[in-house]
Amino acid sequence: MDLPGVRLCTTKLAPFCKVLNALVALPGDRSYHLHTRSLRMEENYQNHPLYARDRAVVDRLLLAVRPTEEDLTNAGRLIPRYNGFPGALDIKADLSKCLQQWRMTREQLNTKCFEIWNSGYRPGAYTEEVTVGSGADSE
């Protein structure tokens, strides 16, 4: 299999592998590798307690063609959460797909998230003026 930036896992890299047919970064290495060892045989594989909630968020991120501030900050918080976690391989792979789809690197995402937070963005805060409904009557 010839994929740019991907190499087949060797026994030298095997101790770092925690995946089944998924791309992951090696510790201290910016390249990726493909490993086909069965997850069921992986003794350190764990289920993340926030997996179900995060899976729904990642599914929404995959649909975002042009990411919003919320999309970017969600990706920015989920990538570190699952980085180094021995499990949730589908979430890791899908977050990588999101960055590829948005044509962003991890560094660019971090920079953009920093700018968003410094602009005063807070999750769930509405910046739009309410002009219709009961919220408009409160003035």
PyMOL commands that set and color helices and strands:
alter all, ss='L'
color gray80, all
select helices_A, chain A and resi 14-16+39-41+51-63+69-82+89-101+106-118+134-138
alter helices_A, ss='H'
color red, helices_A
select strands_A, chain A and resi 6-8+23-26+29-34
alter strands_A, ss='S'
color yellow, strands_A
deselect
rebuild
show_as cartoon
